[in-house]
Structure formats: C-alpha cells, structure tokens
C-alpha cells in the first residue's frame, strides 16, 4: 500500500498530513546527510553531462511519489554535488549551511513573501532592517548606516557602484545615459575581486574604465600609487569617481589600508566602496576589529554572512551612508506599485523588484549561536589557519607565499633544481592529485604570476583533525609528483 505521500491530494497542493509525512522524511534525510557528509568525496567525480544524461528529457505527465524524488536526490543529484558542507572543503571561501540557517530557509520558503513594497510583507522589510543593524553593530560599523540584503557581493558591489555613478555631479545617467558623459574612471587593486570589473562592464564603464592599483609586499593597495593614478587621470581627461577597496582579498585575504584610502577619497571627492565580503565577519572578534579601521568613512560596504557566518547561500549585506543616493539610482515606481505608507520599500534600492525573505535564516543563525558562540567558532578557524601555516613554515618541502591575517593560507610545494615554470606545473599536478583523492578539496590562485595553492578554513564542522588530514595528504602526494 502506498503511504500518504505517494499521491498528491487531487488537483491542489498536498494535504497537511501528506506534507508532514514528506517533511519528516526530508528532515531525516538532511540530518543523515550532515551527519555522514564526511564519508563522501569532497569534490564531485562526475564528468560534464553525466547528470543531464541521468535525467528524463521531459517533465512527467503525472505526479510522482515523494519517495521517487528522494530516491533521485540520492542516486542522481548527490553524485554530482561538490560538498561545500564537508569539513574538508578548504577551497575558495567556506559557505557552511548551519542547522538553524537551513531551517530558516524552510520557514522563508513556507512564508514565500515578496518584499518589493513594505505593504507586500512588512515583516520581511522590517526584520531585514533590524537584523542588518545587529550585524552592523557586531562588526563595528557606526550607527546611521542603511542596509539591505542582496544575493551576493557581486550584486551588492554593482548596486554600490551604481550609486557612486549617480553621485557624480552633473551626470544624469538615469535620463540621458552615458552618451556624452565623459570617461569615468574607477580604481581598485590588482588583488580585487573580479566583480568590480563585472560591475564596470554592466554600468557601461567598460574594462577601460577600471584602473588597477599596484599592491605592496603583503598584497595591499598602495595609497601613494592611487593618488598618483588619480592625478594622472584628471590630467588626461578622465573623470575619477570611485575607489573599491578590499578587506580580505580573494586570493590572500589581505586588508587594504582603508583609512589612508579614505583620506584620498575625501580629498578627491571620490566614492569609497569597501568589499569586506569575506573578512568583515572576522570583525566580530575584538582582536580582529583592526581589519575594519577606516571603514567608518566608507560610502558603501559589503560583507557576506553566507561566507563566514554560517548562513546558507545566498545572503550579502550591503551598507551605505547615502541611502538617498542609492535610492535615486534605482527608484522607479509604475502605477501598480504606488503606495501611500511612509516606509522603506526595498525595491527602491537595487535592480530587482521581487525580494525574498533572506533575513530569517541570518536572524536564526545569530540567535541560535549568539555573538559569543560565533566568536568561538571564528577564533578556532583562525587558530587552525595559523597552525597549518606553521606546518608549512617548518617544512623545507613547502613555502608560504603570503601573510596569514585570518584563516586562509597561500603556499606552494618546492623541489630543488626546478625553475619557476616547472614549479608551477608540479604544483598544479599536486593540486589535481590531492583533489582527485576525494578526501580534501583545495583551490589555487596566482600571485605575481606564480601558481600558488590555497587552503581556506571556514567550515562550521572543520576540526583540527581535518586540517591535519589535508597536511598529511599534501605531504604524501608531494612525494608522488615527479
């Protein structure tokens, strides 16, 4: 006999009883997955097209039982998943989905709100404002900042730089577009995230409108080089309008000298945007509050709770000191969206109209772990990063390639008698061997042309034994690379 979840209730949705039965099965599945994720290979081993070939060409004509959906989740989907929730996921930056965050997603999906206007879901709008104010206070930003949640730092940066363009005196892009507006110039470092350049492309500046500033030995933007670039560009007819600094660069997690950059921006009337997508979370630790020095002067700043605050992707927090400028850049209200309430309408502060209830999952993570609980977890990650760096420093077969301000270590393996090109190839081979084994997953970058391996500690479930496993695998595979 089929159970109650095998057949949806007629032409409508499942009955509450059917939903409860299926929901229990799914929650049990999620709990088992999180409990046993360590037993799975971190990096998916499927080949391009494997998942597509395992799926039907067309949707089913009749509804299928929930048991079939769960079966295919195990048999079709899971083999094609790279497990970001794995404690040995050391690539890129961690985006752990914690238990309270997962349940927050469920609650948000059940409510299914669209917070385009305040009236279309007052709780969605106001909870977002409150939770972002909590986060602002946690990372040491000043009162009075306006915050919104977007999906990722890429979109947050796009919105921020659109506001920066809107703030240029005498430039009416909203009405006239960029035709005849002059050549706008945006500045960022050679270590900045590619989203800055993508924003420039989208905003009509083009890649030619982005000038990359050199960095010091610790991969931090050089203020003197920025000041000189602005001077040169003004003399050449460019219109400098914005600087994008980084707190926690993608490759090395370096922190630009924001205080000095802010002084240049004030003197030159430039909008200062700060990308703190990764390292902004570290500022909840008193001993790491230094990383936000100068950020109180930023015109806009982004930090991602989905990176290092254990909130399921996606959740990016964008703050600005100039909400009226951000609103002016995007405000456009057709008749059917007119409202009379004196309230924040989140649709006015970005490119999207529909806005889902992202705040619940962040709210639940902050409440379930508490600030002190989050601090303990981030502090442990930083300790593990330093520990791994000490192993690198103490082994003649490896070389650390950058400082370790937080929990990311850049390094490479070395072999005597090889030139730079040969070392690059050996390290690439080493990374492929390590990742193919399925026990750990690392990523790479290039620093001043050199191929560099990268281990990032940031997963909620990572313990010292997992970092030790990564080190053991690296040492063993180095001995096999020839």
N, C-alpha and C positions, 0 to 999 in steps of 0.2 A: 504494500500500500504506500502511495506517495504521501510524504508529510505535507504540512500546510504551506510550506514554502515552494513546493514543486510547481504550483499553478497560480499565477496572479489572479486576484479576485475579479473576474469578469472584465469589463471594458475600462474599469477605473484602476486606481492605484492598489497596491497590496493593502489588505486589512491590517489594523494594528497588531493582531495576533501573528499574521504572516511576517510583518516587519520585525517584531520582537524575536521570532524564531531565527530569521535570517541574520538579524543583528547580533544575536548571541554567537552564531556560527562565525561571523566575520570578526567580532572582537576576540574570540578564541583564536582565530587564525592569526590576527595581528599579534596577540600575546605570544603565540608559539614562534612566530617569525622573529620577534625581537629577542626572545629567549634563546633561539637557535641560530641567529644570523651569523655568529662567529664560525659556524661549521660550513658556511657557504664560501665559495671562491669570491674574493672581493670584486675583482674585475670580471665582467661577463665574458664568456668564452664563445658566444655565438658569432657567426660570420654575417656580414651585411646581407640582408634579405631573408635570413633564416626565420625571423619572427613573422614577417609578411607571408612567407610561404606556408607557415603553420596555421594561418587564419583563413576562413572562408572568403571567397571573392565578394559575396553579397551578405547583407544582413538576413537573419532568419525571418521567414514569413510568419511563424507563430512563436509565441513566447516560450522561452526555455526555463527549466527549473533552476533555482538558485544553486543547487548542487553542481550543475554543469558550469556555472560561472566560476565557482570556487575551484573546480577541477582545472579549468583552463588558466586560472590565476597561478596555480601550482605548476602545471605542465607546459604552458606556453609562455606566460609572462615572466615568471621568476627566472628561468634560464637566461633571459635577455636583460636582466636588471644588473647594473653595477651598483653595489650595495653601499650607498653613502652612509647608511646607518651601521655599517660594520666598524667595530673598534679598531681594525687595522686599515681603515681608509685614511691614508696620510697624504692624499693628493689635493691639489688646489687649496680650498679652504673648506673646513667641515660645515655641513648644514644638517646637523642632527635633528631629527624629528623626535622630540621627547614625548613621553606618555601624555602629560597634560596638554601639550600642543596638538597631538593627534586628536584627542577628544575635543579640543577646541574647534578643530576643523569640522568635526562631525556636527557640533552644535551650530556652527555657522552655516553649514550646508543645509541643516534642517530648517533654520530660520529663513535662508535663501533671500536675504534682503538685497535691495539695490539702493545704495545711499547717494543717489545723484543729487537729490534735494534733502534738506533737513526733514521735510514733512514725509518723504518716502521711507524714512526709517530714522526717527530721532535718536534711538539708542545707538545705532551704528555710527552716526556722526559724533555724538557727544562722548561715547565711550572711547572712540579713537582719539579725541582731543585729550581726554583725561589720561589715558594710558601713555600717550606720547609725552605728556607733561611729566608723568612719573619717570619715563626713560630719560628725558632731558635733565631732570634733577639728578638721576643716578650717575650720568656721565659728566656732570659738572658744567653743563651749559647754563647761561644766565636766564633769568625769568624774562617773559615777554616774547619769546620766540613762538612762531606759529608752526605747527607740524601737521603733516599728512602722511598717510601710508600709501606707498605705491607698491608695485610688484618687485622691482629690482633696482639696484643702484644705477643701472643704465638709464632707466626711465626717470629716476629722481634727478640724475645729472642733466638729462635732456631738459626737464622742466626748469631746473635751476638756471641753466644757461639761456633758455628762452626768456626767463625773467631778466637776466643780465642784459640780453639784447634789447629787451623792452625798455630798460633803464637808460639806454644811450640817449642823451639829449638831442632833440631834433630828428630822431629816427622814427618814422611812422611805418613800421613794418606791417602792423595789423591791417592798414588800409592800402598802402602803396607797394608793399613787398620790398624786396631788397634792390630792385632796379634803381640805379642812381644813388644808392645809399652810401657808396664808398666801400673801401675794402676794410672789413672788420677783422681784427686780429685777437685771437685767444691764445693764452700762454699756459703751458703745463710742462711737466718734467719729462725727460726721456724714459722715466720709470712709471709714468702714469698709466692707468687702465685704458684700454682701447675704447671704452665707452665715451671718453671725452672726444675722441676723433669721430666716432659714430654720431655723436650729438652735433658736432660741427657739420658733418655731411647733411644730416637731417634738417638743420636750421639754415642751410643754404650758404654756409661759410666756405664749404669745401675744405679739403685737406690743406690747401694752400693757406687757409685762414688760421691754421694751428701752427704755432711756433713752439718747438720743444726746447726746453732749457736744460743745459747740462747739469750733472749732479756731482757731489763730492765723493770722497772715497767710501762713504757709507751710503751712497745712492740717494742722497737728499738734495733737493733742488737748491741751486746756488743763488742766493738773493742778488748778489752783485751782477751775475750773468742775466738775471731777469731785468734788473734796472737798465742795464746796457741795451738789452734787446728792445725794451720799450722806447728808449731814446732813439735808437736806430730806426725803428719802425715809424715813429712820428715824423722823423726827418725824411722818410721815404714815401710819405703819404698814406700810410696805414692808419686805421683808427683802432688803437688798443682799447679793449672794453672789458676783458675779464681774465682772471687767473684761476686755474683749477689746481689747488694744492692737494697733497695726499697725506693722510695719516694712516700708515700701514699699506705700503705699495704692494702690488700683486706679487711681484717676484720675491722681494726680500723683506717685506713689511717695514720698510724704512719710513721715518716720520720727517716730513719736510719741516723746515723752520718757519712755522706758520706766523709766529709773532713778527719776525722780520719781513716776511712777505706781506703781512697785513699793513705794515708801515709804508711799504712801496705802493700798495693798492690805494691807501688813503691819499698819499701824495699825488698819485697819478689819476685819481678818480676812477679806479677800476673795481669791478665787482669781484669779490673774493668768494669762490666756492671751495669747499673742503670735502674731499672724498675720504670719509672715515668709515667706509663700508665694513672693513674688517676690524681695524684696531679701535674703533670707537667704543666697542663693547669692553675693551680692557680698562677703560677709564672708570668703570665701576669699582675697580680696585684702587684704594688710596695710594698705594705705592706706584701705580701706573697712571695716575692722573696727569703726570707731566706731559703725556702724549697729546693732551688737548690744549696745551699752552698756546695762546693766541687765537684759539677757535672762537672765543667770545666775540672777536671782531669780524668773524665771517659774515658775509651777507646771506650765505646759504651753506648747509652742511647735510651730508647724507651718512647714515650708519644703518647697517643691516642686522636686525635681530635674528634673521634666518641664517646668519653666518656663525655667530659665536654666542648667541643667547638661546640656542636650543629650540627655536621656534620653526616649525615646518615651513619650507619654502612655499610661497613667497611672501616676504614682509620686509619692506625697505622704508625707513623713516627719513623723510625729508623735512628739514627745518629751515626757516628763513626769518630774518629780521624785517623783511619787507613784504608782508603778505599782500599789501595793496598792489605792489608791482607784479607779483606772481599772478594775482587775480586779473590784473589788467592785461597780462599776456594771453590769457585763455578765456576770459569771460565772454560768453556768447549765449544768449538765452532766447530761444524761439518762443512763440506764444504759448505753446502747450506745456512749457516748463516754467511759466511765470508763477511766482508765489509771493505772498504778502508778509510772511514771517520775517522778523528781524533776527536772522540766524545764519550760521555758516552753511553754505551749500557747497559740498566738497567737489562737485562737478566743475566749479569755477577755478580750480587750482591745478589743472592738468589737462592732458589731451583726452582722457577718457570721460565718457558720460556715466556709464554703468560702473559701480564700485561695490565690491563685495565686502563682507564683514570680516576683514583681516584682524581686527583688534581683539577679537575674543581669544584667539589662540595665544597671542602675546600676553594678554591680561591674565590668562590662566597660568602660563609659564611663570610670570612674575609672582603671582600669588602662591602657586604650589611650591616653588623653590624658595621664594623670598630673596631679598637682596644678598643677605649673608650666605645663603645656600649657593647662589650663583657665583659669588666671590670665591667660595671654597673650590668650586669646580674650575673656574678660570685660573685661579692661582696654581692648582695642580697641573693644569695643562702647560703653564709657563715653566713650572719646575721640570716637567718631562722634556720640554724643548731644550732647556739648559742642560739636562742630563745627557740627552742624545748628542748635543754639541760637544760636551766634554769627552764623550767616547770618540767622536771624530777627531778632536784636537789631540787625543792621546794615542792615535794610531797612525803610524807612518804611511800606511796604505791609503789614507784618505786626507782630504784637505778641505777645511771650511772656507767658503767663498764670500761670506758676508757676515756682518754682526747679527746677533740674535736678540732683538729687542723684546720679542714676545714668545711665541711658541712655534715659529717656523725656522727651519734650519736649511740653508743652502750650502751644498758641498759637492765634491766630486771624488771619485776614486783616482788614484795615481799609480803609475807604473814607471819604473826608471827607464830612461833612454828613449822615450816617445816624444814626438813634437806635439804641438797644440792640436793639429787636425787628427792625429792618431789618438790622442787622449779623448777628444770629443767623440770619436767613433767608438772607442772602448766603453765610455760612459753611457752612450746610447745603447750599446749592446747589453751592458749591465742592467740598465733600467728595464729593457724588454724582457730579460731573463727573470728579474725579480717579479715583475708584474705578471708574467705568464705562469708563475708558480701558483698564483691564486691566494697565497697566504697573506700578503700585504700589497698595498697599491700606493705607489709614489708617483709624483709628476716631475716635470723638468722645466727649466727656463734657460734663457741666455743672458749672461751678464758681461757686458762689454765684449760681445762676440764669442764668449766661452760657453760651451754646453755644461749646464750645471744641474745636478739632481736636487730635489726639494722634498723635504719631509715636513708636513704640517700637522701638528697635534691640535685637535679641536673637537673631537667627537666626544659626546657625553659619556660613552661607555668605554673609552680608552683608559687602560691601566698601564702601569709600568711594565708589566709582562708583555704587553703588546708592542711597546716601543723596543723592548729588548729583543723580541722576535724579529722586528724589522732590521735591527742591527746584526743579528745572527745571520739572517738571510742575505743581507748585503755582503757581509764578510765571506760567507760560503760561495756566493755567486761571483764575487770578485776573483776568487781563486780559480774559477772555471772559465773566465773570459780570457781569450788569448787572441 
